[in-house]
Amino acid sequence: MRIWSCRRLWHGAASLAGVAGVELKAIQHDLGHSSAVKTADMYWTVFRELAHSAVAATAALLRSRARLRLNLGAASQA
């Protein structure tokens, strides 16, 4: 069984909070960082993945809405 250090658990918790969408300022406060920039620099890979997921979800929503409008437009012309 692998033993986890407190530091690894600390970073894991911060990463999970970022993925869960917790605001950067809240994570900064919980970690005791002097600025949100320090937190963002430290966890940029986690936040970058979150941003990519958000963009993909937004694009999927826009595509589904566009298809719905096309379908409704075609139905109203019939």
Contacts in CASP RR format, 6 or more apart in sequence:
PFRMAT RR
TARGET T0000
AUTHOR 0000-0000-0000
METHOD contacts of the structure
MODEL  1
MRIWSCRRLWHGAASLAGVAGVELKAIQHDLGHSSAVKTADMYWTVFREL
AHSAVAATAALLRSRARLRLNLGAASQA
10 31 0 8 1.000
14 27 0 8 1.000
14 30 0 8 1.000
14 31 0 8 1.000
14 39 0 8 1.000
14 42 0 8 1.000
14 43 0 8 1.000
14 46 0 8 1.000
15 43 0 8 1.000
15 46 0 8 1.000
17 26 0 8 1.000
17 27 0 8 1.000
17 30 0 8 1.000
18 24 0 8 1.000
18 27 0 8 1.000
18 43 0 8 1.000
18 46 0 8 1.000
18 47 0 8 1.000
18 50 0 8 1.000
19 46 0 8 1.000
19 49 0 8 1.000
19 50 0 8 1.000
21 50 0 8 1.000
24 36 0 8 1.000
24 39 0 8 1.000
24 40 0 8 1.000
24 47 0 8 1.000
25 36 0 8 1.000
27 39 0 8 1.000
27 43 0 8 1.000
28 35 0 8 1.000
28 36 0 8 1.000
28 38 0 8 1.000
28 39 0 8 1.000
31 39 0 8 1.000
33 39 0 8 1.000
33 42 0 8 1.000
40 47 0 8 1.000
END
